[in-house]
Amino acid sequence: MLKNILLLSLQISFLGITLGGNVLIWPTEGSHWLNIKVIIDELIRKQHNVTVLTYSGSLYIKPTYTPSLTFEISKVGFGKERIEEIIRKIILIWLENRPSPSTIWRFYHEIGKVFKDFHMLCREICDGILKNQEQMEKLKKSKFEVVISDPIFPCGDIIALKLGIPFMYSLRFSPASTVEKHCGKIPYPPSYVPAILSELTDQMSFTDRIRNFISYSLQDYMFNNIWESWDSYYSEALGKPTTLCETMGKAEIWLMRTYWDFEFPRPYLPNFQFVGGLHCKPAKPLPKEMEEFVQSSGEHGIVVFSLGSMVRNLPEQKANLIASAFAQIPQKVLWRYKGKTPATLGANTRLYDWIPQNDLLGHPKTRAFITHGGTNGIYEAIYHGVPMVGVPMFADQYDNIAHMKAKGAAVEVNINTMTSADFLNALRTVINDPSYKENAMRLSRIHHDQPVKPLDRAVFWIEFVMRHRGAKHLRPAAHNLTWFQYHSLDVIGFLLACGAAALFLVTKCCLFSCRKFGKRGKKKKRE
């Protein structure tokens, strides 16, 4: 009897420990939502209550209500078409002005104009919640303990501060990485840390370093003209003079969706935690019909091809070019594609509206993965040790493929200029050259050899912030300095002034001595 009572008491004590808290999510569209959804599911599994704060014109975020998951939807004056139009403009700019030494200025000029439109949309989304007093009061009564925000859509931090609760960020990188640099205070030495969108590695020649330096300068210029335009908005919303950077600098933890299997070594700060690949998981069995097709490939195996959720089809000419290349390999091909069936499609290739990408990449018969270079897909390939053919199209995809090329796990083809032979040669290289598979497996071993799984690490830091009402002990003192103090310009100025004063005094003394000795010499001559 006593044993049962003790056991019951122990169970009750454990129940008290595992009771969850209330978490508010401020998400972003596309693959960002897919990542945060994984965190949401794990938080719910650990008995936390999650509320997602989104807007009526969302493109990818579909409300699904459960006892532990609710959605707060703010009304906005636009529909999905406006977001789709901005995405189309961004893709078009990249296709026409891929950043290079000859196009870099035009690229940043054009992308800057689209970002201005994007930020106007973001302000409408932000207004939709901040100016809805009834909804804000409802959020205050919900007693949230932390806000998890994506800085691509500004405003989550404003909501957190108005609710009086700590906030965290979840991101791969911000546009031009200026948010991490200027607001997160991460060091970015241009001598060996490649600028985002530069397609450079940490091994740079002199001309590469010139290009890298120019890239940083243009990104800083873009930051000053676009991101800092939010300063007045933040000041008005929070009721005091402030800036976007000052507010973002108050983030307790930055959950970075990357890791050293992907990144080049570089300095980071203690409140930046790596959770790259948190969405990856062991492969599950394929649907019966798909498994039969995969097994029919025999010893040659299969190739998986997907350009992500945002690119559903290709121009007919480009699709025929790719299909023609596929028809010339012995492997079976599973291609996620919603466009018109290419006329050159071979018997070894099947088209699907959707494929279980992670499960296919984890299948023992998979020989190569053809990808646009999205971070999620690359991490699934790393997780399962699959070499890649990169077909980057926009945003961070070029950089992601550049990283995989530098690590020997991928070959890149140019979507604009490639021929069927180029595509075929790249695919054959990845499949037939064993070094690509070996390097992919090496990255996979690095990824798996971590003391804590990425998803567990993400949830740990979320719960840490909830338990301690923040993580101020990890926040560097750099956030309390002005820009001239941070760069020691005041110290340098003082030392230069002291040096100048000393030089002035020495010069004056020398001149005085010279004049004195000169007068004494003239006096002796007269005598």
Summary of the structure (lengths in Angstrom):
residues: 527
radius of gyration: 28.4
end to end distance: 123.8
largest distance: 123.8
contacts: 1626
relative contact order: 0.09
helix: 53%
strand: 11%
